[in-house]
Amino acid sequence: MATIAYILLGLYVVALIYIMVFCLMQFHLLYHYRQNAEVSQANFSDTKDEDLPFVTIQLPIFNELYVVERLIDNIAKFDYPKDKYEIHILDDSTDETVQIALAKVEEYKAKGYNIEHITRSNRVGYKAGALKEGTKFANGEFLAIFDADFLPNPDFLRQTIPHFVDEKVGVVQTRWEHINEDYSLITRLQAFQLNVHFTVEQMGRYNADYLLQFNGTAGVWRKECIADAGGWEADTLTEDLDLSYRAQFKGWKITFLEDITSPAELPAEMNGLKSQQHRWMKGGAETAVKLLPKVWKSNISLGQKIHATSHLLSSSIFLFVFFIGVSSVPLVFMLKGINFDLDYLGVFLISLLTIIVVYYNANVRKAWEDGLTVKNFFKFIFLFPVFLALSMGLSFHNSIAVIQGLMGKKSPFVRTPKFNIKGLTDKFAKDKYHFKGINKVTIFEGLLAIYFTMAIVGAIMVENTSFIIFHALLAFGYSTIFFFSIKHSNAR
């Protein structure tokens, strides 16, 4: 039994080291983020409209019954000469979205807009396939891409296109904002995490000249760059990350504009969030398998290679979070039989401290209005532990996605349903795309909630409460994920 305890403890420490390295890499990005590198402020304020470049706006959609009209109406408000851009609805829908989109296209054609409704006979390649096919019809030198849940500001093109004055810039990416952040705890926590990616991570990589990514939407590509990088490929679920890296291997640059924002709708129900997380985690793992060998064979710097590796493997953090959670329970009962001082594990609190600092900077210092106020301070104090608990509660679900991605198991691109939810009075329960049903993963999450609850009881009984706060967070996280998965599956 002692041998098993030492082996388990050794694996536990290895997992903690991996997590600590990941957290320190995040902290390193925070260091670069705080360097405040200058972004070119080139603009066309003195350029005549007739000299502006022609832009194709691509709107890839699939069964977006509730938001497609909102999307097209919003794009039509762009402050850019009508004869200098075209709108292409890349519609793979199989429901009434097709008719709704077509009616909108005809409405705006009658108003003098250059707008087309492009459909395919099949959905080969999913979003990547739609973009690849749509690019054949694009007349623009630049391609602006928006998912169906985005509502870009009217000056989007005037704020982004000028940055292509540098001929090596292949992509310009903007920061996401959240139109329904205050809808529920679920949306608040998503925004809490996404704010880190769109500040510390993206801007940190940009400032340090590390490889970064196009986020699939709310950005603009130079058409030449897409072709030079090999075009859109559908062999991963994160075609945006894949093409971003291939473009940078070719010498193209990505410009990230932290202060130019693009509002979007966050998933408002748990199963939609899980669907999105599965695609992102699995796609990230697939892209890591595909591109890591190329990263290390490329002629980029060692620092760029190290951070690219951390970036591509970021989804794997959930494997280690899940392992330390599950393995910590038997350790509660085994540690009394071996000679080990738990105080040595205190060094790993560095991980927690660094992540607290990262999330504080991304949210309180940047994304939240008014910055550091008493209200925002207490908001952060409340949200951070809840976010930590729910992230751990998603670790089982996300670990499955990562393992599937690493093993090469293929699955279809499952888009995240949007319900046109903007305010507290909006509902999704009766919507057509609302997922109804309980799967095996949800059932296992419920069992894990019981597992960690019993661990707390057992720890009190054996008088070893070293992990009790950790287990309390895990019990809360899995219970919350389980509860909302069931509630939203049975919503009426």
N, C-alpha and C positions, 0 to 999 in steps of 0.2 A: 504493500500500500504506500509506503514511503517513497519508493521508486516512482510509482505512478504520480504521486503528489509533486515530486521534483520535476518530472517531465512536463506535467500540466503547468506548473509554475513557470518553467522555462519558456514554454510556448506563449504563455500569458505575457511575460516580459517582452518577448520578441514582438508581439502584437502591439504592446504599449510603445515600444521603440519606433515602430513603423508610424503609428499615429503621431508621436511626438515629432518625428522628422517632417511629416506632412504639415503639422501646425507651424513648425519653424519655417518651412518654405512659405507658408502664408504670411508669416510675420516678416520675412524677407521682402515679399511683394509689398507689404505695408510700408516698409522702409523706402522702397523705390516710389511708391505712391505719394509719399510725403515730400518727394523731391521737387514736385510741381514743375515738371518739364513743360516747356512752351509748345503749344500746338499752333501751327500756322493759322493766322487769321485772314488768309487771303479771301477776297470776296469779289463779286462781280458788280459791286455798287456803281462802278463807273463804266460798266460794260453795257452797250446797247443790247436790247432784247434780241435783235436779229443776229447778234454774235454769240448768243448763248448756245451751248451744245444741245443736241437732241437726246432726249432721255426716254427709255421705255420703262414703264412701271408695270411690273409683273405681280399679279395677285393670284397665287396658287390656292385653290379652294377645293374642299371635298365635303359635301353635305353640310353646308353652313346656312341652313334655313333661317336662323334667327339673327344672323349678323351680316349677311352678304349685302343687303341694301345699305345698312349703316356704313359698311366698308367703302362701297362705291361712291356713296354721297360724300364721304369724307375726302376721298382722293380727288374728287372733282373740285374741291375747294382750294386746291394747290395754287399758290401765288407764283405761277410760272406761265410764260406765254403759251397759249393753247396750241400754237403751231410748232412748239418746241418739245412737246412730249406726247406720248401715246399711252393708253391704258390697255393692258391685255389681261383679261380674266381667264386664267388657266384653270378651267372648270372640269374636274374629274367626277363631279357629283353623280349620284344614282337616284336622287329623289327630286322633290319639287324645287330644290335649290336651282336647278338648271333653268326652269321657267322664270323664276324670280330674277335671277341674274340677267337672263336674256332680255326681260322687260326693262330692266334698269339700263342695260346697254343701249337699247333702242331709244329710251328716253333721252339719254345724254348724246346720242348721235344726232337726234333732232335739234339739240341745243348747240351743235357745232363741235362737239368733242371728238377727238380721234380715239375711239374706243372699240375694242373687238372682244368677242366672246369665243374663246378657243377651247374646243372639247376634243377628247380622244375616245377611240372605240374600246380601249381597255385602260387599266390603271398600272401598266407595267412601270416598275421603278418608283411608284408612289410619288411623293413630292419631288424627289430628284429627277424622276422620269418626266414629270410635268414641266419642270424648269428646263430640262434638256431639250424637250420637244418645243417648248415655248420660245427658247432662244433662237430657234431657226426662223421664227417669224419676227424677231425683234429688229427694229430699224435703228434703235438708239446706240450711240457710242457708249452709253452708260445704262445699267439696268438697276432700277430701284425695286427692292423686293419687300412685300408686306404680307404677313399672315392675316387671316380673316379677323382676328381679334384685335388688330392694331388700329389706332386712330391718330396717325401722324399729324403734326401741326402743319398749317398751310405753307409756312416758309421752309419746309423740310428740304426741298431741292436747292433753294437758294443758300441754305446753311451748309449743305454737304458737298454739292458739286464743285464749289471753288477749291476744295482740298485736292482735287485731281490735277491742279496746276503742276504738281510734282508728277512727272511722267512715270515714276516708279511706283506710285500709289495705285494699287489694284483694287482696294476695298476701303470704304469709309463706313464705320459702324457707329451707331448712336446708342445712347443709354436708354434702357427701358424704364418707363414710369408705369404706375399701376392705377387704373381708373376706379377699381373696386377694392382697394387695399383695406378699407375700413368695413367691408361687408361682414366679415366673420373672423374668428380666431385663425381659421385655416388660411384665409387670404393675407392676414397680417403676418403670419409666420413665413409664408412664401415670399412676400415682399422683403421681410427681414433678411432672408438668405440671398435673394436675387440682388439686393442692394450691395452685398459684398462682392458678388461677381462683377457687377457693373461699375464698381468704383475701385476697390483695392486690387482685385485680380486683373481686370482688363487694363485699367490705367497704370497699375504697377508694372505689368508686362510691357505696356507701351513705353513708359518712361525708361525702362531698363533695356529696351530693344530686344526683348524676348519674343518668341513666337506667340501670337494671340489668335483669336478666332473671330470669324463672322458668325453671328448668333442666329442665322437662319432667317432673319427678318429685321426690318427697321434699319437697313443698310443699303449701300449702293456698290455695285461691282462695275469695274471697267470691263466691257465685253471682251476685249483683247486678252485680258488677264485670265478669264474663264477658259478661253480656247487654249491659251499657252499652258495652263496648268493641267489640261487633259479633260476639262469639262466635268459636268455633274456625273457622279457615279452612285449607284444605288446598292452597293455591296455592304454598306453599313447603315444603321438607323440615324446616324448623325452626319448626313451628307455635307452639312455646312462646315463642321469641324474638319472633316476629311479634305474638302476642297481648299479650305483656308490654309492648311499646312502644305498641301501640294503647291499652292500658289507661292507661298513663302520660300519653299525649296527652290523655286524658279527665280527667286530674287525680287519678287513683288513685295510691296510693303502694305500693311494694314494700318490705317489711321483710325484711332478711337477718339470720339468726341464725347467726353464725359458731360459737358454742359449743354449738349444738344439732346433733348429727350424726346422719346416717342411713347405716348401713352398706350396701354394695352390692358386687356381683361385677363385677370388671373383665374385659374380653375376654382370654382366656388364649392365643389363637392369632392369628397375624399376619393372616390373611385376615379374621377377624372384626373385628380392630382396623381394618383398611383399610376395611371396609364402614362401620364407625361413623364413621371420619374422612371418608369420602366424603360421607356424609349431613350431617355437621356443617358441612363446608367448603362444599359446594354449597348447602345450606340457608341458611347465613350469607350467601353471595353473593346468593341469590335474595331474601332479606329486605332486603338492602342496596338492591337495585334497586327493590324495592317501597316501602320506607319512607324512604329518604334524602330524596326531595323533600318528604315530609311533615315530616321533622325540621327542615329549613331553612325551611319555611313556618309552623311552629308558633311559639307565643309563649314557648317555654322560653328560658332564658338562653343567651348566646353560649358560655359554658363548657360548658353541657350539650350544646349542638349539636356542638361540637368533639369532645367525648368520645364522644358518641353515634355520630358519623361514624367515629371510630377503632374503636369497638366493632363496628359493623356491617361495617366493611371489614377486620376483623382477619384473616379467612381469606386475604385477598389478599396477605398477607406472604409466602406460599409462592411466589407468582408471582415475586417479586423475589429470594427466596432461590435459587430454581431458576435464574433468569437469571444472577445473579452467579456461581453455580457453573459453569454451562456456558460462559459468556463469559470466565471467568478463564483458561481453558486457552489459547485463542489469544492472549490478552494476554501470556502468558509468552514467546511467541515474537515478538510484535510490538513489545513495549516497547523492545527494543534499537534499533529503527529510528526512534524518536521521542525528542524531548527532554522527558522527564518524570521527575521525581524521585518514586519510590514512597513516600518518607518522608512525603509529603503525605497519603497515605491512612491514616497512623497516627492521624489524628483520629477515624477511624471505630471505633477500639477502644473509644470511649465506649459504643458499642452493646453490646459484649460485657461491659464492666464493669458497666453498669446492669442487664443481665439477670442477671448473677451475683449482684448484691446482691438483686434481686427474688426469685430462686429460693432464695437462702439464707434470707431472711426468711420466706418461705412454708413452707419445709420444716423447716429446722433450728430456727428460732425458734418455729414454731407447730405444724406437723403431726406432727413426729416426737417420740416420747416422750423425756423427759429433756432436751430442748433441746440446748444446745451441750455436747457431751461429746467426748472424743478420738475415740471410735468414730463418732459422727455427723459429726464434722468430716471424717474420712477417707472416710466413706461419701459425703459431698457431693462431695469432691474427685474421687472415682471416677465417681459418677453424672453429674455435670454435663457433662463432655466427651462421655460416651457418649450422653447425652440429646441434646446438640447435634448429634452425628454422625447419629443416627437421625432426628432432626427434619429435617435436611437430606436424608437418604435418602428421606424420605416426600414431599419437596417436589414431585417429578414427579407422583406419584399425586394429591396434594392440589391441585396446579395445574390438572390436568385437571378436577377437580370444581369448582374456582372458575370456570374459564372456561365450563364448562357452565352454571353458575348465573348468571353475568353475561350469557350469551347467551340465556338463557331456555329452554334445552333441558330438557325434562321427563323425569323418570324416576321409577319407583315408589319408595315408602318401603321400604327394605330394612332390616329390623330386625336388630340384632346378636344372634346366637345365644348362649344362656346354657347352660352345661353343669353347673351346680351344683358348680363348682370352688371349694373353700375352702382346701384344704391341699395339701402337696407330693405326697401320694399319689394325689390325684384325677387322672383322665385324661379327655381329650376325643376321642382318636383314633377310637374306635369309635362315637361319638355320631352320631345320625341327621342332625343339622343341620350336621355338620362339612363345610365346603366342600372339595371335591376337584377339582382341575383347575388348569391354569396358563394365565393370560390374557396378552394382549399387553403390558399394563402391566408385569407381572412380568418378562417377557423383556427389555423395554427397560431396566428397572432393572438387570438383569444386565449389559447393554451399557454402561450408565453407570458401573457399578463398574469395568469394564475401561477405559473412557475416562479415568477419573480416576487409575487405576493407571498407565496409559501416560503420563499427564501428569506424574506424579512422575518416571518414568524419563526423559522428555524434558527436564524441568527440570534434572535432574542433568547430562544430556548437553550442554545449552546453557549450563550454569553460571549459571542464574537460578532460585534456590530461594526467591524471595520468597513464592510461594504454596504452598510444599510442605506446610506444616502444614495449611492449608486443604484442599488436595487430598487429604491423608492422611485427614482427617476425612470428606470426601465419599466417598472410596473405601471406607472402613470402613462408613459409613452405608449406602450403596447395596448393598454386599456383604452386610451383615447383613440388610437388608430382603429382598433376593433370596433369601438362604439360608433364612430362616425361612418365607418365602412358599412355597418349594418343599418344604421339610421338612414343613410343616403341611398342605400340599395332598396329600402322599403318605403321611401318617401312617396307620398300621394298628393 
